[in-house]
Amino acid sequence: MQRRHRYLLTFCRSAQQTPHELRMKAEQELTEARAKIHREFVVAIYAKIGQPRAGRPDTYEAGLKAALDAVRQLGSPYTDDSPDGED
């Protein structure tokens, strides 16, 4: 028995933008959203670093440890599993 292939074609009419333009816009919006998340993440880390560190001296090493603790507490700002951030 010969196996048949099924195809699905979608036709859309766009009066304004081409599919390429729509994709470029969506990719730009994704880039902007990721940048916003990154900025907010950095602000949150700096806020945690600025808090008094009980029992820790005010040294570079203590500040670095505080930054790492803040990153661990906040987790990753990205939720995708891809290594390069692409979907």
Secondary structure, 3 states (H helix, E strand, C coil): CCCCCCCCCCCCCCCCCCHHHHHHHHHHHHHHHHHHHHHHHHHHHHHHHHCCCCCCCCCHHHHHHHHHHHHHHHCCCCCCCCCCCCC
